[in-house]
Amino acid sequence: MTAPRYSVTVRRSLIAQHFLVGGDWGRENELNSHRYEIEARYEGPSLDEHGYLVDIDAVATALDAIVERYRDRTLNELPEFAGLNPSVEHFARILSDRLATAAHNVVALEVTVWEDHSAAAGYRRTLGGHA
């Protein structure tokens, strides 16, 4: 049985472009736009002295920087996607790398990237917080 945990989720949206490579995915092989919804969900067993799992404003600031980096860009052209198919799965992992925090009470981060209202992919990582 998993111990109870707190969670905090912060969301942002942005429009970016990509085209898939390495297979026949029809229209997705051509340059196309998505209105991505990005969710960062932090988990941990305890709150800090202020009653926070993680500072929501700090997460919001980090997400705002992500929006600025990717908004109106073509993912295929960015160095972090070099050699990768710019799938929503890869995008979730790349964003997770940017959002990982060293907060002492955060033990996991899951980043979910929605590419439309019905399809999403996520990447979950364990962080260095105490269990």
HELIX and SHEET records of a PDB file:
HELIX    1   1 GLY A   26  ASN A   29  5                                   4    
HELIX    2   2 ILE A   56  TYR A   70  1                                  15    
HELIX    3   3 LEU A   75  GLU A   77  5                                   3    
HELIX    4   4 PRO A   79  PHE A   81  5                                   3    
HELIX    5   5 VAL A   88  LEU A   99  1                                  12    
SHEET    1   A 4 TYR A   6  HIS A  18  0                                        
SHEET    2   A 4 ASN A  32  GLY A  44 -1                                        
SHEET    3   A 4 ALA A 108  TRP A 114 -1                                        
SHEET    4   A 4 ALA A 120  THR A 126 -1                                        
END                                                                             
